[in-house]
């Protein structure tokens, strides 16, 4: 299993340095479509609780966007792309019902 930090470091184009700290994940996390979607959902939840409309809030939103984008990119690499994309949508819908 690749650590999230190693996986992010290997991304091309590279993750901007200013955003990298906002994508930090504790411990070992599998890098599946579902797990990346969950990281995006969690990042967006953290952004929602922020009452500040400042640079920190912007980076929280960018982190959520990045994880959800990475989940979609990972879905494209799966044999059944449509079901993986639906999984992402279903998880997002369930998180905000």
Steps between C-alpha positions, in 0.01 A plus 500: 500500500625845411478769764288802404809723527701279259205481262459879501874551452489277191211692336572676170447782473624543853267611776567869572705538817247735658226238464703197603472568874118514470504154341692344789340177621584331829624142484463257216189543288414276206488696179181353356228698324279472810776606739597802291133600480471467878807721546338761275172482690682536833697798368179665381336436837792677667459791259127526577556540873737788437329831559798689368506603138873524471800324352456202736144447379618523140768235557246274671279524192797441269596188698146365471501570128840331459399180681172473307686566173755231590212261573359569153842451342536169683153397382606546139776243556251237619346239266145618575536878489129575521446302821803666664375848406155410633666384823653847542166669436319263735749565779470875455122483495491282812736737683277802448147363529 
